[in-house]
Amino acid sequence: ATYRLIARHSGRALDVAGGTQATGDRTNVHQWDYEGAANQQWIVTDLNNGYFKLKAVHSGKCLDVNDASPTPGANVQQYTDNGGTAQQWYLEP
C-alpha cells in the first residue's frame, strides 16, 4: 500500500521537491500542499525493530537524513536505499 504523510501542524504532505521528475539522490524533501502526485506518495515498510523505511513511489528512493546528521535542523532528502539508520523512522499515529 502507499500512503500520504501529512504534517499535523500544517496539514501539508511530505513531498520530494521538483515533482515526479526529481529522481536523483540528495533531492530535498519538504512539506507541500497535497496534489496526489507520486512524489507525495510513500511505500512504508515495517523493519520489525520499531522503525519503518519510507520509499518515494516515483523514485524508489528512501527518506534519508543528509549525512546521517544528528544535528537539529539537518536536511531530509531522498537517497538510494542503503539500510542505514538515517533511513529508519519511528511513526506515531
N, C-alpha and C positions, 0 to 999 in steps of 0.2 A: 504494500500500500504506500501511497505517497501522502505527504502532509504539507500543509502550510503552517508556518510557525509565526505566531503573532505576538509582538511585544505588548505586555499588559498596559504599560504606561502610555503608549502612543497609539495602539491599535494598528500599527504598521507591520508589514511582513518582513521576514528575513529574506534578503534579496541579493543575488550576485550582481554587482554593478556592471552596467554595459549590456544587459539583456541577454538573450539566448545566444548571441554571437560570442559572448565572453567566456571562452573555454580554457584559457591558459592558467597555469599555476600562478599563484600570488595575486589573482584578481580579487579586488576588495569586495567584502560582503558588508552590507549596511541594511538599514531599515528603509522601506519604501511602501507607498500605497499598494495594496494587493491588486494585481491586474490579472492573475490567473496564469501567467506565463511560466514556462518550465524552469526558468532561473529563480522562481519563487516557490518551487515545489521540491520537497526533500524526501529522500528514502531514509527511514530511521531503522537502524539495525541494533538490536539488543546484544551487547557484548558479554552478557551474563556475568558481569562483575559490578553491576550497579550503574554502569555508564552505557552511553549509546554513541554510535557513529552516525553522522548526518551527511548524506551524499546529495549533491545537487542533481536533479533529474536531467537537466540539459547537458551537463558536462561529465557526470560521473565522478566528480572530484569532491573531496571531503571538506567540511567546515574545519578550519585549522587556525590555531593561534600562531601568528607570524614568529618564526624562530623559537617557538615553544617558550616565549617570554612569560614570566610570572608577574610582570610589572602591570599595575593597574593602568588601563587605557591602551594596552597593547592592541595592535590591529588584528582583526579577524579577516580571514581570506579563504579562498578555496585552494586546495592543493591536492596533488596526487596522493592516493591512499598509501600511507607508509606504516600504519599500525601504531604510531606513536601516541603518547599520552596527550599531546597537543591537539589530537583529533578525537578525543574521548570527552563526552559531555554528559553531565548529570541533568536530567529533566524533571521538572516539577509540574504537576497538573495545575 
